[in-house]
Amino acid sequence: MVNEIIGTMIQIVVFGLIPFLVYAISFKKVKTYDIWRFLASAGWELLDSVSSNITS
């Protein structure tokens, strides 16, 4: 169970955060609002996958 959560977090970081950072660095026009919006969506994604793991 814990391993699944960690694996999901790694997936979110690798597939979400890295491209996001590359985008932010390359365009240099990312706002704080965009970062918070991204973190919120990543958090919801994590919660969603964790809850589906618990129910299944």
C-alpha positions as a Markdown table, in Angstrom:
| # | Residue | x | y | z |
|---|---|---|---|---|
| 1 | Met | 0.0 | 0.0 | 0.0 |
| 2 | Val | 2.7 | 2.5 | 1.0 |
| 3 | Asn | 4.8 | 1.4 | -2.0 |
| 4 | Glu | 1.9 | 2.2 | -4.3 |
| 5 | Ile | 1.6 | 5.7 | -2.9 |
| 6 | Ile | 5.3 | 6.3 | -3.2 |
| 7 | Gly | 5.3 | 5.0 | -6.8 |
| 8 | Thr | 2.3 | 7.2 | -7.6 |
| 9 | Met | 4.1 | 10.2 | -6.2 |
| 10 | Ile | 7.2 | 9.4 | -8.2 |
| 11 | Gln | 5.1 | 9.1 | -11.4 |
| 12 | Ile | 3.5 | 12.5 | -10.7 |
| 13 | Val | 6.9 | 14.1 | -10.2 |
| 14 | Val | 8.5 | 12.6 | -13.2 |
| 15 | Phe | 5.6 | 13.0 | -15.6 |
| 16 | Gly | 4.2 | 16.2 | -14.2 |
| 17 | Leu | 6.8 | 18.3 | -12.4 |
| 18 | Ile | 9.8 | 17.8 | -14.7 |
| 19 | Pro | 8.0 | 18.8 | -18.0 |
| 20 | Phe | 6.4 | 21.7 | -16.0 |
| 21 | Leu | 9.8 | 22.9 | -14.8 |
| 22 | Val | 11.3 | 22.6 | -18.3 |
| 23 | Tyr | 8.4 | 24.6 | -19.7 |
| 24 | Ala | 8.8 | 27.2 | -16.9 |
| 25 | Ile | 12.5 | 27.6 | -17.4 |
| 26 | Ser | 12.4 | 27.7 | -21.2 |
| 27 | Phe | 9.6 | 30.3 | -21.3 |
| 28 | Lys | 10.6 | 32.2 | -18.1 |
| 29 | Lys | 7.0 | 33.4 | -17.8 |
| 30 | Val | 5.5 | 31.1 | -15.2 |
| 31 | Lys | 3.6 | 32.9 | -12.4 |
| 32 | Thr | 3.2 | 31.8 | -8.8 |
| 33 | Tyr | -0.4 | 31.2 | -9.6 |
| 34 | Asp | 0.5 | 28.6 | -12.2 |
| 35 | Ile | 2.8 | 26.8 | -9.8 |
| 36 | Trp | 0.1 | 26.6 | -7.1 |
| 37 | Arg | -2.5 | 25.5 | -9.7 |
| 38 | Phe | -0.1 | 22.7 | -10.8 |
| 39 | Leu | 0.6 | 21.6 | -7.2 |
| 40 | Ala | -3.2 | 21.5 | -6.5 |
| 41 | Ser | -3.9 | 19.4 | -9.5 |
| 42 | Ala | -1.0 | 17.0 | -8.7 |
| 43 | Gly | -2.4 | 16.8 | -5.1 |
| 44 | Trp | -5.9 | 15.9 | -6.4 |
| 45 | Glu | -4.4 | 13.4 | -8.8 |
| 46 | Leu | -2.5 | 11.7 | -5.9 |
| 47 | Leu | -5.6 | 11.7 | -3.7 |
| 48 | Asp | -7.7 | 10.2 | -6.5 |
| 49 | Ser | -5.3 | 7.4 | -7.1 |
| 50 | Val | -4.8 | 6.7 | -3.4 |
| 51 | Ser | -8.6 | 6.5 | -2.8 |
| 52 | Ser | -9.0 | 4.2 | -5.9 |
| 53 | Asn | -6.3 | 2.0 | -4.5 |
| 54 | Ile | -8.0 | 1.7 | -1.2 |
| 55 | Thr | -11.4 | 0.9 | -2.6 |
| 56 | Ser | -10.1 | -1.7 | -5.1 |
